[in-house]
Amino acid sequence: MRLQTILSAKPYPTIRANLSAVAEMGPMEVLPLETVFEPGWVLHEFDLAKREAVFLQIVPETNLFALPFVYNQVMQATRAAFMSFEEFFRLTENLPLPRSLIHLFNIGHCGSTLMHHVFNAGAAACSISEPKFTVDLVLHSEGTAPEERVALARAGLKWLARLPGINPNLPLVLKHVSQSNRILECWHDAQPQAQNLFMFRGAEGYVASRHRFVQRRGFAHVLTPENWRDRWRTASIGAPESLLEGIVETDPAPLFAEMIAVCWALFMQDVAAAQAKGMVFHLIRFEAMKANTRAEIEAVFKVCNLPLENIGAALRALDKDSHEGTASARTKPADDLPPGSAARIANILQHPRLAVAKAFT
């Protein structure tokens, strides 16, 4: 196993980046695989191109569960370790899976990060948000056989059960990136007994939130002939451009809001397809959560078998910006959708190829 000291690190500019893009590392040394069983080591990344698992050693005082996006734990890391997948599987083989696992799947921009904080504030579960290796499994595993992806997911879950500071007596909540909707069945196959939550919001609210988000992150919300194809592949998680044909106008470039409306429908179709194959989800709709917060959280606690007496403490997480301290903090100003967007979004969702999504509107 290779090991390097982390000399400096910065936040991930995009979840598609790998560790080498955000961390400057010192000379390499070779240590036994079992080094990562020492205190403070966490599974961080899967480098699918190099077929390596990447671990980080985190400073002891770090509360990983409090981070809005745990992939930025690299900011609290002192060392990185690299091992082959073969070594990783051998090392992980006899580790146990989480005793009680709850998946928090979501479409993004729907209050899922806030729900992550709610679980932790209530001290009824230990919630971890967006580990980097879960991102890699969906964004960087082209050419990876489905059975190996499931094996990597299962092994990753075993390491989550060893997170520093975890309470082994509480359920573990894994809050996913929205892109994980593309591989829902992979996570089901990795631990079929897990509870599945799916959090979403209506199309117009989703598009409006993403419209503000890209502005806060410093990205243009006006697409151009030069950039729209890359932006589409990123937003749709690699869907072909031909999917847009007959749904939105792409010459010279689609409108951002219309393109994102199609992406919303694709996420809904992912969930509908998983439901049709037997996966069971407890649905959490953002609008309902906002209108009747306590009742909706109580319903979540009940379906997850969490103690209802913890709800009062859980609700205290609602008093702050769930993205506070990140590049997407809501204190940053951003323009709303242009006039007429709602009608265009509604019209797009009437297209027959997006009809499955209507159940979620």
Secondary structure, DSSP 8 states (H G I E B T S, - for coil): -EEEEEEEE---SSTT--GGGTEEEEEEEE--GGGGGSTTEEEEEEETTTTEEEEEEE-TT--GGG-SSGGGGGGGEEEEEEEEHHHHHHHHTT----SSEEEEEE-SSSSHHHHHHHHHHTTSSEEEE--HHHHHHHHS-TT--HHHHHHHHHHHHHHHTT-TT--TTS-EEEE--GGGGGGHHHHHHH-TT-EEEEEE--HHHHHHHHHHHHHHTT--SS--TTTHHHHHHHHTTS--GGGGTTTS--SS---HHHHHHHHHHHHHHHHHHHHHTT---EEEEHHHHHHSHHHHHHHHHHHTT--GGGHHHHHGGGGS-TTTTSTT-TTS------TTHHHHHHHHTTSGGGGGGGGG-
